[in-house]
Amino acid sequence: MCFVKDLFWDEEECVMQLHPPHSTYVNNSRYCLHLWRPTYRDIPMPSPSFVGVIGLSPSDAATLFAERDSMTA
């Protein structure tokens, strides 16, 4: 999805994938997802700290979680 997003939008634009209520869901293909961005307003975004640890790479996160899991096993 990141690759597709970068094809159509600038890297600093926020776009989103919506998961609408089941009653309004349209599913014409099992393999199609849509990215969306409103034209004339900003998308409200959560604080980056709600998403993950700022500055922590995926490999560092994997190591950190592996260490945590080995301590609780």
Rosetta blueprint (number, residue, H / E / L):
1 M L
2 C H
3 F H
4 V H
5 K H
6 D H
7 L H
8 F H
9 W L
10 D L
11 E L
12 E L
13 E L
14 C L
15 V L
16 M E
17 Q L
18 L L
19 H L
20 P L
21 P L
22 H H
23 S H
24 T H
25 Y L
26 V L
27 N L
28 N L
29 S L
30 R L
31 Y L
32 C L
33 L L
34 H L
35 L L
36 W E
37 R L
38 P L
39 T L
40 Y L
41 R L
42 D L
43 I L
44 P L
45 M L
46 P L
47 S L
48 P H
49 S H
50 F H
51 V H
52 G L
53 V L
54 I L
55 G L
56 L L
57 S L
58 P H
59 S H
60 D H
61 A H
62 A H
63 T H
64 L H
65 F H
66 A H
67 E H
68 R H
69 D H
70 S H
71 M H
72 T H
73 A L
